[in-house]
Amino acid sequence: MAQTTSYEPPFSRSADANKDHILNQLTTCLKAGDLVLEIASGTGQHIVHFSKNLPDIHWQSSDVDLVNYGLPEVVANNQCANLLAPLSLDIASWPELNARFDAVYSANCIHIIGSELLAPYVAGAAGVLNPGGLMLLYGPYKYGGEFTTQSNADFDQYLRSSNQGGGIKDFETLDELAKQNGLALENDVDMPANNQFLIWRKTS
Ligand SMILES: C[S@@+](CC[C@H](N)C(=O)[O-])C[C@H]1O[C@@H](n2cnc3c(N)ncnc32)[C@H](O)[C@@H]1O
């Protein structure tokens, strides 16, 4: 008997839960015609959702690991004209990119990577932004060395015990790196589930 195969996209419960909260923020700071690079696209759930809901914006997905979640298949199966095939992009050593972007966005990546990757992250993002472009980060951060909630402190403990260098990072470290790379903080929005949506603009 002939076998039929149906495509089952990868699924992350947390990405599903926060995709509309993030979409609402993106709607406030992006404009029609923008080209947005997503770093660490993971399952691709966010970028697929954004490309469907913001069809006048062009979306470039990327991840260090295109195999784990099958990101190329996710993008191909969605057939969104404004969603580009993923780039293989390691924050530790950014490839030469021909395009320049109006925004570089990432969610839930900064607390996964080691502290030594913060400087390459910010320098890489600033380097591929157009003048006036935005660096957008969603996730949990510490302020003045303090967690915003006990649950974030617990999450940090979990990351440190189970990961390779992961842990919740200090907002001030990121903001200082941003300043060094010509990015000025424009907004810091409190988000559900103890997260922040951070917006920096390239000013020089
Ligand atoms: C917690 S997942 C977040 C995925 C997605 N952004 C979300 O919010 O659901 C972290 C992602 O970071 C990616 N990642 C880890 N180290 C990376 C690196 N050095 N460069 C680029 N991506 C990296 C992983 O492959 C993974 O897809």
The ligand as an SDF file (V2000), in Angstrom:
LIG
                    3D

 27 29  0  0  0  0  0  0  0  0999 V2000
   15.9860   28.7200   23.2670 C   0  0  0  0  0  0  0  0  0  0  0  0
   16.1980   28.5940   21.5220 S   0  0  0  0  0  0  0  0  0  0  0  0
   15.2580   30.0170   20.9800 C   0  0  0  0  0  0  0  0  0  0  0  0
   14.6350   29.7760   19.6560 C   0  0  0  0  0  0  0  0  0  0  0  0
   13.6260   30.8470   19.2130 C   0  0  0  0  0  0  0  0  0  0  0  0
   14.2640   32.1170   18.9840 N   0  0  0  0  0  0  0  0  0  0  0  0
   12.4960   30.9860   20.2280 C   0  0  0  0  0  0  0  0  0  0  0  0
   12.3760   32.0190   20.8760 O   0  0  0  0  0  0  0  0  0  0  0  0
   11.7240   30.0340   20.3600 O   0  0  0  0  0  0  0  0  0  0  0  0
   17.8830   29.1020   21.3260 C   0  0  0  0  0  0  0  0  0  0  0  0
   18.3880   29.0520   19.8880 C   0  0  0  0  0  0  0  0  0  0  0  0
   19.6990   29.6270   19.8650 O   0  0  0  0  0  0  0  0  0  0  0  0
   20.4560   28.9710   18.8630 C   0  0  0  0  0  0  0  0  0  0  0  0
   21.8760   29.2390   19.1110 N   0  0  0  0  0  0  0  0  0  0  0  0
   22.6340   28.7700   20.1300 C   0  0  0  0  0  0  0  0  0  0  0  0
   23.9070   29.1800   19.9950 N   0  0  0  0  0  0  0  0  0  0  0  0
   23.9530   29.9480   18.8540 C   0  0  0  0  0  0  0  0  0  0  0  0
   24.9950   30.6170   18.1720 C   0  0  0  0  0  0  0  0  0  0  0  0
   26.2580   30.5830   18.6240 N   0  0  0  0  0  0  0  0  0  0  0  0
   24.7040   31.2990   17.0360 N   0  0  0  0  0  0  0  0  0  0  0  0
   23.4110   31.3230   16.5720 C   0  0  0  0  0  0  0  0  0  0  0  0
   22.3870   30.6730   17.1670 N   0  0  0  0  0  0  0  0  0  0  0  0
   22.6510   29.9930   18.3010 C   0  0  0  0  0  0  0  0  0  0  0  0
   20.0450   27.5000   19.0290 C   0  0  0  0  0  0  0  0  0  0  0  0
   20.3640   26.7410   17.8840 O   0  0  0  0  0  0  0  0  0  0  0  0
   18.5510   27.6330   19.2900 C   0  0  0  0  0  0  0  0  0  0  0  0
   17.8150   27.5540   18.0810 O   0  0  0  0  0  0  0  0  0  0  0  0
  1  2  1  0
  2  3  1  0
  2 10  1  0
  3  4  1  0
  4  5  1  0
  5  6  1  0
  5  7  1  0
  7  8  2  0
  7  9  1  0
 10 11  1  0
 11 12  1  0
 11 26  1  0
 12 13  1  0
 13 14  1  0
 13 24  1  0
 14 15  1  0
 14 23  1  0
 15 16  2  0
 16 17  1  0
 17 18  1  0
 17 23  2  0
 18 19  1  0
 18 20  2  0
 20 21  1  0
 21 22  2  0
 22 23  1  0
 24 25  1  0
 24 26  1  0
 26 27  1  0
M  CHG  2   2   1   9  -1
M  END
$$$$
